[in-house]
């Protein structure tokens, strides 16, 4: 079977072979249709499909539990992990970034996040800046950050998760300064060439795999779809967060985000459903085997 990594892309290859990243993807993509819980036995079996050893899976599960992403929980005598409430909320919000086809409005309105956090809470200041960067905001000044208004929910989630609403003000605004065009400001607020390079890595990594499906050399069977789509989604997840979703009029003429997005949704439309079928069948099989052994 051809590898989903079509060329040597070290950053993508590292991310898509990291147990913690793969488990995060499995819970985000598949677990909610199963009630947000997956048994350890099923997780081990699924990750073996990705060539991840059991000990590495158990270690990654422990780390995700310590981070508050997963909760250790037994059901019907089977050990497993469920999504925490905060993780479920983050995934529900994240679906709008990762799995929705974005069509930015050319008449962009902006959301501004203004904050003044006391010096004694400087760690919260750092964490808020990190969260805003992580969901695609650009920095105007130290305490003023900007993004297209479509990212309001992401900003609100970041603020609520840190419990710092008393220090933060949100504004929605238009750009009115005709002497300073938006395109020039955008170049200061975001490193678009760096984001474009991430998209280029994704395109190079998975273009060959698309050719194998287009040519009929590869079929989207449930097991094959699970392996490939889980890897592709793991590589894709960070990109929509780096990209604020600017209108095309503010993007470079060589922008390759559209090409990368089309490539991802080619795989999503082809593989997401059979991959989900495979995970559901694996979970059902584990439960049936357990009942038989009892």
C-alpha positions in Angstrom: 0.0 0.0 0.0 1.5 3.4 -0.9 2.3 5.6 2.1 0.1 8.7 2.6 3.3 10.6 2.9 4.2 11.1 -0.7 7.6 12.9 -0.4 10.0 13.5 2.4 8.2 16.1 4.5 9.9 15.9 7.9 7.5 18.2 9.8 4.4 16.4 8.5 6.0 12.9 8.9 6.8 13.7 12.5 3.4 15.0 13.3 1.6 12.1 11.6 3.6 9.5 13.5 3.3 11.0 16.9 0.9 8.9 19.1 -0.5 11.9 21.0 -1.4 13.7 17.7 -3.0 10.6 16.3 -5.1 9.9 19.4 -6.2 13.5 19.4 -7.3 13.1 15.8 -9.1 9.8 16.5 -11.1 11.4 19.4 -11.9 14.5 17.4 -12.9 12.7 14.2 -14.6 9.6 15.4 -15.3 9.4 19.1 -18.3 11.8 19.3 -20.5 9.5 17.2 -19.6 6.8 19.7 -20.6 8.8 22.7 -17.2 10.4 23.2 -15.7 7.3 24.8 -13.4 4.6 23.3 -12.0 1.6 25.1 -8.3 1.1 25.6 -8.5 -2.1 23.7 -10.0 -0.4 20.7 -7.5 2.4 20.8 -4.6 0.0 20.9 -6.0 -1.9 17.9 -6.6 1.3 15.9 -3.1 2.7 16.6 -1.5 -0.6 15.6 -3.0 0.1 12.2 -0.9 3.3 12.3 2.3 1.3 13.3 2.3 2.7 16.8 3.4 0.4 19.6 1.1 -0.2 22.6 3.4 1.3 25.2 3.6 4.5 23.2 -0.2 4.6 23.0 -0.5 4.1 26.8 2.0 6.8 27.5 0.2 9.3 25.2 -3.1 8.5 26.8 -1.6 9.3 30.2 -0.3 12.6 28.9 -3.7 13.6 27.4 -5.3 12.6 30.7 -2.9 14.9 32.7 -3.7 17.7 30.2 -7.4 17.4 30.9 -8.2 16.3 27.4 -9.3 12.8 28.3 -11.0 11.3 31.4 -10.3 7.7 32.5 -13.6 5.9 32.6 -14.7 2.3 32.6 -17.9 1.2 30.8 -19.4 -2.3 31.0 -16.2 -3.5 32.7 -13.9 -2.2 29.9 -11.2 0.4 30.7 -11.3 3.4 28.4 -11.1 7.2 28.0 -13.8 9.7 27.4 -13.5 13.3 26.2 -13.6 15.9 28.9 -16.3 18.6 28.7 -13.7 21.2 27.7 -12.2 19.0 25.0 -15.6 18.2 23.6 -16.4 21.9 23.5 -13.1 22.7 21.8 -13.7 20.0 19.2 -17.2 21.2 18.5 -15.9 24.7 18.0 -12.9 23.4 16.0 -15.1 21.6 13.5 -16.0 25.0 12.1 -12.3 25.6 11.3 -11.1 22.2 10.4 -14.0 20.6 8.6 -15.9 23.5 7.0 -15.2 24.9 3.6 -14.4 28.5 4.2 -15.7 31.2 1.9 -14.4 34.5 3.3 -16.6 37.5 2.7 -14.7 40.0 0.5 -16.2 42.9 2.5 -14.3 41.9 5.6 -15.3 43.0 9.1 -12.8 42.6 11.8 -12.9 41.5 15.4 -10.6 43.2 17.8 -9.5 41.8 21.1 -8.2 44.4 23.5 -6.9 43.4 26.9 -5.1 44.8 29.9 -4.0 42.1 32.3 -2.3 43.1 35.6 1.4 42.5 35.9 0.8 40.0 38.7 -1.0 37.8 36.2 1.6 38.0 33.4 1.3 34.3 32.9 -2.3 34.8 31.8 -1.2 37.5 29.5 1.2 35.1 27.8 -1.3 32.3 27.7 -3.9 34.6 26.1 -1.5 35.7 23.4 -0.5 32.1 22.8 -4.2 31.1 22.4 -5.0 34.0 20.1 -2.0 33.2 17.9 -3.1 29.6 17.9 -6.5 30.4 16.5 -5.2 32.8 13.8 -5.2 36.3 15.3 -2.6 38.8 14.3 -1.0 41.3 16.8 -1.6 45.0 16.2 0.1 46.1 19.4 0.9 44.3 22.7 -2.7 44.4 24.0 -4.6 44.7 20.7 -5.2 41.7 18.4 -7.1 41.4 15.2 -8.8 38.8 13.0 -11.7 38.5 10.5 -15.0 38.7 12.4 -15.7 35.1 11.6 -13.2 34.1 14.3 -15.3 35.6 17.1 -16.2 32.1 18.5 -12.5 31.1 18.7 -11.7 34.3 20.6 -14.6 33.8 23.0 -13.5 30.2 23.7 -9.9 31.3 24.4 -11.1 34.0 26.8 -13.6 31.8 28.6 -11.2 28.9 28.9 -8.7 31.2 30.7 -11.4 32.8 32.9 -10.2 36.3 32.1 -13.3 38.0 30.7 -12.9 40.9 33.2 -9.7 41.9 31.5 -10.8 41.7 27.9 -13.0 43.7 25.5 -14.2 42.5 22.1 -15.0 44.9 19.3 -16.3 44.4 15.8 -15.1 47.0 13.3 -14.5 48.1 9.7 -11.3 49.3 8.3 -11.8 53.0 7.5 -8.3 54.4 6.8 -8.1 54.7 3.1 -4.5 56.2 3.3 -3.3 52.9 4.8 -4.7 50.0 2.7 -5.7 46.8 4.5 -3.3 44.7 2.4 -0.3 46.6 3.8 -1.5 46.1 7.4 -2.2 42.4 6.8 1.4 41.8 5.9 2.4 43.2 9.3 -0.2 41.3 11.3 0.4 37.8 9.7 3.3 36.0 8.2 1.5 34.9 5.1 4.6 33.4 3.4 5.2 31.1 6.4 1.5 30.0 6.3 1.8 29.4 2.6 4.9 27.2 3.1 2.9 25.0 5.5 0.2 24.6 2.8 2.9 23.8 0.3 4.2 21.0 2.6 0.7 19.6 2.8 0.3 19.7 -1.0 3.6 17.9 -1.6 3.0 15.3 1.1 -0.3 14.1 -0.2 -0.6 14.9 -4.0 0.9 11.5 -4.9 -1.7 9.7 -2.8 -4.5 11.5 -4.7 -3.0 10.2 -7.9 -3.2 6.6 -6.7 -6.9 7.0 -5.9 -7.6 8.9 -9.2 -5.9 6.2 -11.2 -7.8 3.4 -9.4 -4.6 1.9 -7.9 -6.0 2.5 -4.4 -9.5 2.0 -3.1 -11.2 3.7 -0.2 -12.0 0.6 1.8 -12.9 1.2 5.5 -9.5 0.1 6.8 -7.5 1.9 4.2 -9.6 5.0 4.6 -9.0 4.9 8.4 -5.3 4.7 8.0 -5.0 7.4 5.3 -7.6 9.8 6.5 -6.4 9.8 10.1 -2.9 10.6 8.9 -4.1 13.3 6.5 -6.4 14.9 9.1 -3.6 14.9 11.6 -1.4 16.8 9.1 -4.3 19.2 8.2 -5.6 20.1 11.6 -3.2 22.9 12.4 -3.4 24.7 9.1 -6.9 26.2 9.3 -5.9 27.6 12.7 -2.7 29.3 11.3 -4.8 30.7 8.4 -7.1 33.5 9.6 -9.3 33.2 6.5 -8.6 36.4 4.8 -10.5 37.5 1.6 -8.7 36.7 -1.6 -8.2 40.5 -2.3 -5.8 40.6 0.7 -3.8 37.4 -0.1 -0.7 37.1 -2.2 -1.2 36.3 -5.9 0.8 33.0 -5.3 -1.5 31.9 -2.5 -1.7 28.1 -2.4 -4.1 27.8 0.5 -7.0 27.2 -1.9 -5.2 24.3 -3.6 -4.3 22.7 -0.3 -7.9 23.1 0.9 -9.3 21.4 -2.2 -6.8 18.6 -1.7 -7.9 18.0 1.9 -11.6 18.0 1.0 -11.0 15.5 -1.8 -9.8 13.1 0.8 -12.4 14.1 3.4 -15.3 13.5 1.0 -13.8 10.2 -0.1 -12.6 8.7 3.2 -14.3 10.3 6.2 -17.4 8.1 6.1 -15.7 4.7 5.5 -13.1 5.6 8.2 -15.9 6.3 10.7 -17.4 3.0 9.7 -14.2 1.2 10.4 -13.8 2.8 13.9 -17.4 2.0 14.8 -17.0 -1.6 13.6 -13.7 -2.0 15.6 -15.4 -0.7 18.8 -18.4 -3.0 18.3 -16.1 -6.0 17.7 -14.1 -5.4 20.9 -17.3 -5.2 22.9 -18.7 -8.4 21.3 -15.5 -10.3 21.9 -15.5 -9.2 25.5 -19.0 -10.5 26.0 -18.2 -13.8 24.4 -15.1 -14.2 26.7 -17.2 -13.5 29.7 
